[in-house]
Amino acid sequence: MANTKGARKAARQSEKRRRHNASLRSALASAIKSVTRAIQAGDKAAARKTLSDASGIIDRIADKRVIHKNKAARHKSRLAVRLKAMAG
C-alpha cells in the first residue's frame, strides 16, 4: 500500500489509466474481429468498409500510445492483405 499522499494519488491515477487503456485495447480487438468476420462472410464491399472504420480506430489507439505505431501498421497491413486475397 502507498505510504504518502503523493504515492496514493499516483496509485489512483495509475489504476484509472490502466482501466482506460484496457478499454481501448478491447476496442482494438473488437475492430480487428469485426474485419475478420466480414472477410469470412465473403462480402468484399462490407469488408472494405469495415477495414476502413477499423483502420481509424487502430490509428487513434496508436496515436494515444496504447499500442506502438508499428504494431498498428502491422495489424492494418495484415487485414488489408487478407481483404485483397478475397475472391471477387
N, CA, C and O atoms as a GROMACS GRO file, in nm:
protein
  352
    1MET      N    1   0.084  -0.119   0.000
    1MET     CA    2   0.000   0.000   0.000
    1MET      C    3   0.088   0.125   0.000
    1MET      O    4   0.195   0.127   0.061
    2ALA      N    5   0.041   0.228  -0.069
    2ALA     CA    6   0.117   0.353  -0.079
    2ALA      C    7   0.122   0.421   0.057
    2ALA      O    8   0.024   0.422   0.132
    3ASN      N    9   0.238   0.478   0.088
    3ASN     CA   10   0.258   0.536   0.221
    3ASN      C   11   0.237   0.686   0.226
    3ASN      O   12   0.198   0.739   0.331
    4THR      N   13   0.260   0.756   0.117
    4THR     CA   14   0.248   0.902   0.120
    4THR      C   15   0.126   0.945   0.039
    4THR      O   16   0.069   0.869  -0.039
    5LYS      N   17   0.088   1.070   0.062
    5LYS     CA   18  -0.027   1.125  -0.010
    5LYS      C   19  -0.002   1.123  -0.161
    5LYS      O   20  -0.091   1.088  -0.239
    6GLY      N   21   0.119   1.160  -0.202
    6GLY     CA   22   0.154   1.162  -0.344
    6GLY      C   23   0.152   1.022  -0.405
    6GLY      O   24   0.111   1.003  -0.520
    7ALA      N   25   0.199   0.925  -0.328
    7ALA     CA   26   0.201   0.787  -0.377
    7ALA      C   27   0.059   0.732  -0.390
    7ALA      O   28   0.030   0.656  -0.482
    8ARG      N   29  -0.029   0.772  -0.298
    8ARG     CA   30  -0.169   0.729  -0.306
    8ARG      C   31  -0.234   0.787  -0.432
    8ARG      O   32  -0.309   0.718  -0.502
    9LYS      N   33  -0.205   0.915  -0.459
    9LYS     CA   34  -0.261   0.978  -0.578
    9LYS      C   35  -0.207   0.911  -0.705
    9LYS      O   36  -0.281   0.885  -0.799
   10ALA      N   37  -0.077   0.882  -0.705
   10ALA     CA   38  -0.017   0.816  -0.821
   10ALA      C   39  -0.081   0.679  -0.844
   10ALA      O   40  -0.103   0.639  -0.958
   11ALA      N   41  -0.111   0.608  -0.736
   11ALA     CA   42  -0.175   0.477  -0.748
   11ALA      C   43  -0.316   0.491  -0.805
   11ALA      O   44  -0.358   0.409  -0.887
   12ARG      N   45  -0.388   0.594  -0.763
   12ARG     CA   46  -0.524   0.619  -0.817
   12ARG      C   47  -0.516   0.649  -0.966
   12ARG      O   48  -0.593   0.596  -1.046
   13GLN      N   49  -0.422   0.737  -1.003
   13GLN     CA   50  -0.409   0.775  -1.143
   13GLN      C   51  -0.369   0.655  -1.229
   13GLN      O   52  -0.418   0.637  -1.340
   14SER      N   53  -0.279   0.574  -1.176
   14SER     CA   54  -0.232   0.456  -1.249
   14SER      C   55  -0.347   0.359  -1.275
   14SER      O   56  -0.358   0.305  -1.384
   15GLU      N   57  -0.430   0.338  -1.176
   15GLU     CA   58  -0.544   0.247  -1.190
   15GLU      C   59  -0.645   0.302  -1.292
   15GLU      O   60  -0.700   0.227  -1.372
   16LYS      N   61  -0.669   0.432  -1.287
   16LYS     CA   62  -0.762   0.494  -1.382
   16LYS      C   63  -0.708   0.481  -1.525
   16LYS      O   64  -0.784   0.448  -1.616
   17ARG      N   65  -0.579   0.505  -1.543
   17ARG     CA   66  -0.516   0.492  -1.673
   17ARG      C   67  -0.520   0.348  -1.722
   17ARG      O   68  -0.545   0.323  -1.840
   18ARG      N   69  -0.497   0.252  -1.631
   18ARG     CA   70  -0.499   0.111  -1.667
   18ARG      C   71  -0.637   0.070  -1.719
   18ARG      O   72  -0.648   0.000  -1.820
   19ARG      N   73  -0.744   0.114  -1.648
   19ARG     CA   74  -0.880   0.080  -1.691
   19ARG      C   75  -0.911   0.141  -1.827
   19ARG      O   76  -0.972   0.076  -1.912
   20HIS      N   77  -0.869   0.265  -1.849
   20HIS     CA   78  -0.895   0.332  -1.976
   20HIS      C   79  -0.822   0.263  -2.090
   20HIS      O   80  -0.879   0.240  -2.196
   21ASN      N   81  -0.693   0.231  -2.068
   21ASN     CA   82  -0.615   0.164  -2.170
   21ASN      C   83  -0.669   0.025  -2.200
   21ASN      O   84  -0.665  -0.021  -2.314
   22ALA      N   85  -0.721  -0.043  -2.098
   22ALA     CA   86  -0.780  -0.176  -2.119
   22ALA      C   87  -0.902  -0.166  -2.209
   22ALA      O   88  -0.924  -0.252  -2.294
   23SER      N   89  -0.982  -0.060  -2.191
   23SER     CA   90  -1.100  -0.044  -2.276
   23SER      C   91  -1.059  -0.014  -2.420
   23SER      O   92  -1.125  -0.058  -2.514
   24LEU      N   93  -0.951   0.061  -2.437
   24LEU     CA   94  -0.901   0.089  -2.572
   24LEU      C   95  -0.848  -0.038  -2.639
   24LEU      O   96  -0.871  -0.060  -2.758
   25ARG      N   97  -0.777  -0.121  -2.562
   25ARG     CA   98  -0.727  -0.247  -2.618
   25ARG      C   99  -0.843  -0.338  -2.657
   25ARG      O  100  -0.836  -0.410  -2.756
   26SER      N  101  -0.949  -0.335  -2.577
   26SER     CA  102  -1.068  -0.413  -2.609
   26SER      C  103  -1.132  -0.363  -2.738
   26SER      O  104  -1.175  -0.443  -2.821
   27ALA      N  105  -1.137  -0.232  -2.756
   27ALA     CA  106  -1.192  -0.174  -2.879
   27ALA      C  107  -1.106  -0.215  -2.999
   27ALA      O  108  -1.158  -0.240  -3.107
   28LEU      N  109  -0.975  -0.221  -2.980
   28LEU     CA  110  -0.884  -0.265  -3.085
   28LEU      C  111  -0.915  -0.408  -3.126
   28LEU      O  112  -0.928  -0.438  -3.245
   29ALA      N  113  -0.928  -0.496  -3.028
   29ALA     CA  114  -0.958  -0.637  -3.058
   29ALA      C  115  -1.092  -0.650  -3.127
   29ALA      O  116  -1.107  -0.730  -3.220
   30SER      N  117  -1.191  -0.572  -3.084
   30SER     CA  118  -1.324  -0.577  -3.145
   30SER      C  119  -1.319  -0.531  -3.290
   30SER      O  120  -1.385  -0.589  -3.376
   31ALA      N  121  -1.242  -0.428  -3.318
   31ALA     CA  122  -1.229  -0.376  -3.454
   31ALA      C  123  -1.166  -0.481  -3.545
   31ALA      O  124  -1.212  -0.502  -3.658
   32ILE      N  125  -1.062  -0.545  -3.496
   32ILE     CA  126  -0.994  -0.648  -3.576
   32ILE      C  127  -1.088  -0.766  -3.601
   32ILE      O  128  -1.093  -0.819  -3.712
   33LYS      N  129  -1.162  -0.806  -3.497
   33LYS     CA  130  -1.254  -0.918  -3.512
   33LYS      C  131  -1.366  -0.885  -3.610
   33LYS      O  132  -1.410  -0.972  -3.685
   34SER      N  133  -1.412  -0.761  -3.609
   34SER     CA  134  -1.521  -0.725  -3.700
   34SER      C  135  -1.476  -0.734  -3.846
   34SER      O  136  -1.552  -0.777  -3.932
   35VAL      N  137  -1.352  -0.693  -3.873
   35VAL     CA  138  -1.299  -0.705  -4.009
   35VAL      C  139  -1.284  -0.852  -4.045
   35VAL      O  140  -1.319  -0.893  -4.156
   36THR      N  141  -1.232  -0.932  -3.953
   36THR     CA  142  -1.214  -1.075  -3.977
   36THR      C  143  -1.348  -1.142  -4.009
   36THR      O  144  -1.357  -1.223  -4.101
   37ARG      N  145  -1.451  -1.107  -3.932
   37ARG     CA  146  -1.584  -1.164  -3.957
   37ARG      C  147  -1.636  -1.124  -4.094
   37ARG      O  148  -1.695  -1.206  -4.165
   38ALA      N  149  -1.615  -0.999  -4.131
   38ALA     CA  150  -1.663  -0.951  -4.261
   38ALA      C  151  -1.590  -1.022  -4.375
   38ALA      O  152  -1.650  -1.055  -4.477
   39ILE      N  153  -1.461  -1.046  -4.357
   39ILE     CA  154  -1.384  -1.116  -4.460
   39ILE      C  155  -1.433  -1.261  -4.470
   39ILE      O  156  -1.448  -1.313  -4.581
   40GLN      N  157  -1.456  -1.324  -4.358
   40GLN     CA  158  -1.502  -1.464  -4.359
   40GLN      C  159  -1.642  -1.476  -4.417
   40GLN      O  160  -1.677  -1.579  -4.475
   41ALA      N  161  -1.723  -1.372  -4.402
   41ALA     CA  162  -1.858  -1.374  -4.458
   41ALA      C  163  -1.854  -1.369  -4.611
   41ALA      O  164  -1.947  -1.415  -4.677
   42GLY      N  165  -1.746  -1.314  -4.667
   42GLY     CA  166  -1.728  -1.316  -4.812
   42GLY      C  167  -1.779  -1.193  -4.884
   42GLY      O  168  -1.772  -1.187  -5.007
   43ASP      N  169  -1.831  -1.094  -4.811
   43ASP     CA  170  -1.881  -0.971  -4.875
   43ASP      C  171  -1.767  -0.869  -4.881
   43ASP      O  172  -1.733  -0.806  -4.781
   44LYS      N  173  -1.710  -0.854  -5.000
   44LYS     CA  174  -1.590  -0.770  -5.013
   44LYS      C  175  -1.620  -0.622  -4.986
   44LYS      O  176  -1.538  -0.553  -4.926
   45ALA      N  177  -1.736  -0.574  -5.031
   45ALA     CA  178  -1.770  -0.432  -5.009
   45ALA      C  179  -1.785  -0.403  -4.860
   45ALA      O  180  -1.735  -0.302  -4.811
   46ALA      N  181  -1.854  -0.491  -4.789
   46ALA     CA  182  -1.872  -0.472  -4.645
   46ALA      C  183  -1.739  -0.484  -4.572
   46ALA      O  184  -1.712  -0.410  -4.478
   47ALA      N  185  -1.657  -0.577  -4.617
   47ALA     CA  186  -1.526  -0.596  -4.554
   47ALA      C  187  -1.439  -0.472  -4.575
   47ALA      O  188  -1.366  -0.432  -4.485
   48ARG      N  189  -1.446  -0.412  -4.694
   48ARG     CA  190  -1.368  -0.292  -4.724
   48ARG      C  191  -1.411  -0.178  -4.632
   48ARG      O  192  -1.326  -0.106  -4.579
   49LYS      N  193  -1.541  -0.161  -4.615
   49LYS     CA  194  -1.593  -0.054  -4.528
   49LYS      C  195  -1.551  -0.079  -4.382
   49LYS      O  196  -1.508   0.014  -4.312
   50THR      N  197  -1.563  -0.203  -4.339
   50THR     CA  198  -1.525  -0.238  -4.202
   50THR      C  199  -1.376  -0.214  -4.178
   50THR      O  200  -1.336  -0.167  -4.072
   51LEU      N  201  -1.294  -0.248  -4.278
   51LEU     CA  202  -1.150  -0.225  -4.266
   51LEU      C  203  -1.119  -0.076  -4.256
   51LEU      O  204  -1.031  -0.035  -4.180
   52SER      N  205  -1.192   0.004  -4.332
   52SER     CA  206  -1.171   0.149  -4.327
   52SER      C  207  -1.203   0.203  -4.187
   52SER      O  208  -1.128   0.284  -4.132
   53ASP      N  209  -1.315   0.158  -4.132
   53ASP     CA  210  -1.352   0.201  -3.996
   53ASP      C  211  -1.250   0.153  -3.893
   53ASP      O  212  -1.210   0.228  -3.804
   54ALA      N  213  -1.209   0.028  -3.906
   54ALA     CA  214  -1.114  -0.030  -3.811
   54ALA      C  215  -0.979   0.040  -3.819
   54ALA      O  216  -0.912   0.056  -3.717
   55SER      N  217  -0.938   0.081  -3.939
   55SER     CA  218  -0.810   0.150  -3.954
   55SER      C  219  -0.808   0.279  -3.873
   55SER      O  220  -0.707   0.314  -3.812
   56GLY      N  221  -0.920   0.350  -3.874
   56GLY     CA  222  -0.929   0.472  -3.794
   56GLY      C  223  -0.917   0.445  -3.646
   56GLY      O  224  -0.848   0.517  -3.574
   57ILE      N  225  -0.984   0.340  -3.602
   57ILE     CA  226  -0.978   0.303  -3.460
   57ILE      C  227  -0.835   0.263  -3.422
   57ILE      O  228  -0.783   0.307  -3.320
   58ILE      N  229  -0.774   0.181  -3.506
   58ILE     CA  230  -0.637   0.135  -3.479
   58ILE      C  231  -0.540   0.254  -3.473
   58ILE      O  232  -0.455   0.261  -3.384
   59ASP      N  233  -0.554   0.347  -3.567
   59ASP     CA  234  -0.466   0.464  -3.568
   59ASP      C  235  -0.486   0.551  -3.444
   59ASP      O  236  -0.389   0.601  -3.387
   60ARG      N  237  -0.611   0.570  -3.403
   60ARG     CA  238  -0.637   0.652  -3.284
   60ARG      C  239  -0.574   0.591  -3.160
   60ARG      O  240  -0.519   0.662  -3.076
   61ILE      N  241  -0.583   0.459  -3.148
   61ILE     CA  242  -0.525   0.391  -3.032
   61ILE      C  243  -0.373   0.402  -3.036
   61ILE      O  244  -0.309   0.417  -2.932
   62ALA      N  245  -0.314   0.395  -3.156
   62ALA     CA  246  -0.169   0.410  -3.168
   62ALA      C  247  -0.126   0.553  -3.137
   62ALA      O  248  -0.022   0.575  -3.075
   63ASP      N  249  -0.207   0.651  -3.179
   63ASP     CA  250  -0.175   0.791  -3.151
   63ASP      C  251  -0.172   0.818  -3.000
   63ASP      O  252  -0.096   0.904  -2.954
   64LYS      N  253  -0.254   0.746  -2.925
   64LYS     CA  254  -0.257   0.762  -2.780
   64LYS      C  255  -0.149   0.680  -2.712
   64LYS      O  256  -0.138   0.678  -2.589
   65ARG      N  257  -0.069   0.610  -2.793
   65ARG     CA  258   0.044   0.530  -2.746
   65ARG      C  259   0.003   0.415  -2.656
   65ARG      O  260   0.079   0.373  -2.569
   66VAL      N  261  -0.118   0.363  -2.677
   66VAL     CA  262  -0.160   0.243  -2.606
   66VAL      C  263  -0.093   0.123  -2.671
   66VAL      O  264  -0.053   0.028  -2.603
   67ILE      N  265  -0.081   0.128  -2.805
   67ILE     CA  266  -0.001   0.030  -2.877
   67ILE      C  267   0.100   0.107  -2.961
   67ILE      O  268   0.081   0.226  -2.988
   68HIS      N  269   0.207   0.041  -3.001
   68HIS     CA  270   0.311   0.105  -3.081
   68HIS      C  271   0.260   0.126  -3.224
   68HIS      O  272   0.179   0.049  -3.274
   69LYS      N  273   0.309   0.231  -3.286
   69LYS     CA  274   0.264   0.264  -3.422
   69LYS      C  275   0.298   0.153  -3.520
   69LYS      O  276   0.223   0.131  -3.616
   70ASN      N  277   0.408   0.083  -3.499
   70ASN     CA  278   0.443  -0.027  -3.589
   70ASN      C  279   0.348  -0.145  -3.572
   70ASN      O  280   0.317  -0.214  -3.669
   71LYS      N  281   0.301  -0.167  -3.451
   71LYS     CA  282   0.204  -0.274  -3.428
   71LYS      C  283   0.073  -0.240  -3.497
   71LYS      O  284   0.007  -0.327  -3.555
   72ALA      N  285   0.034  -0.113  -3.491
   72ALA     CA  286  -0.087  -0.069  -3.559
   72ALA      C  287  -0.073  -0.090  -3.709
   72ALA      O  288  -0.165  -0.140  -3.774
   73ALA      N  289   0.042  -0.053  -3.764
   73ALA     CA  290   0.065  -0.069  -3.907
   73ALA      C  291   0.063  -0.216  -3.946
   73ALA      O  292   0.010  -0.252  -4.051
   74ARG      N  293   0.119  -0.301  -3.862
   74ARG     CA  294   0.121  -0.445  -3.889
   74ARG      C  295  -0.020  -0.502  -3.893
   74ARG      O  296  -0.053  -0.580  -3.982
   75HIS      N  297  -0.105  -0.464  -3.797
   75HIS     CA  298  -0.244  -0.510  -3.795
   75HIS      C  299  -0.317  -0.466  -3.922
   75HIS      O  300  -0.385  -0.546  -3.986
   76LYS      N  301  -0.303  -0.339  -3.957
   76LYS     CA  302  -0.372  -0.287  -4.075
   76LYS      C  303  -0.323  -0.356  -4.202
   76LYS      O  304  -0.403  -0.388  -4.290
   77SER      N  305  -0.194  -0.378  -4.211
   77SER     CA  306  -0.137  -0.441  -4.328
   77SER      C  307  -0.187  -0.584  -4.344
   77SER      O  308  -0.224  -0.626  -4.453
   78ARG      N  309  -0.187  -0.659  -4.236
   78ARG     CA  310  -0.231  -0.799  -4.243
   78ARG      C  311  -0.379  -0.808  -4.279
   78ARG      O  312  -0.419  -0.897  -4.354
   79LEU      N  313  -0.460  -0.718  -4.225
   79LEU     CA  314  -0.602  -0.718  -4.260
   79LEU      C  315  -0.621  -0.682  -4.407
   79LEU      O  316  -0.705  -0.740  -4.475
   80ALA      N  317  -0.543  -0.586  -4.455
   80ALA     CA  318  -0.554  -0.544  -4.595
   80ALA      C  319  -0.513  -0.657  -4.689
   80ALA      O  320  -0.575  -0.676  -4.794
   81VAL      N  321  -0.410  -0.732  -4.652
   81VAL     CA  322  -0.366  -0.845  -4.734
   81VAL      C  323  -0.478  -0.950  -4.741
   81VAL      O  324  -0.505  -1.004  -4.848
   82ARG      N  325  -0.540  -0.977  -4.628
   82ARG     CA  326  -0.649  -1.076  -4.626
   82ARG      C  327  -0.768  -1.028  -4.709
   82ARG      O  328  -0.833  -1.107  -4.777
   83LEU      N  329  -0.796  -0.897  -4.704
   83LEU     CA  330  -0.905  -0.842  -4.784
   83LEU      C  331  -0.873  -0.853  -4.933
   83LEU      O  332  -0.959  -0.890  -5.013
   84LYS      N  333  -0.750  -0.822  -4.968
   84LYS     CA  334  -0.710  -0.826  -5.109
   84LYS      C  335  -0.714  -0.968  -5.164
   84LYS      O  336  -0.740  -0.989  -5.283
   85ALA      N  337  -0.689  -1.066  -5.079
   85ALA     CA  338  -0.687  -1.206  -5.121
   85ALA      C  339  -0.828  -1.264  -5.141
   85ALA      O  340  -0.844  -1.374  -5.193
   86MET      N  341  -0.930  -1.188  -5.099
   86MET     CA  342  -1.068  -1.238  -5.114
   86MET      C  343  -1.103  -1.254  -5.261
   86MET      O  344  -1.059  -1.178  -5.347
   87ALA      N  345  -1.185  -1.355  -5.288
   87ALA     CA  346  -1.234  -1.374  -5.426
   87ALA      C  347  -1.341  -1.269  -5.454
   87ALA      O  348  -1.419  -1.232  -5.367
   88GLY      N  349  -1.342  -1.223  -5.578
   88GLY     CA  350  -1.447  -1.126  -5.616
   88GLY      C  351  -1.400  -0.990  -5.594
   88GLY      O  352  -1.473  -0.895  -5.619
   0.00000   0.00000   0.00000
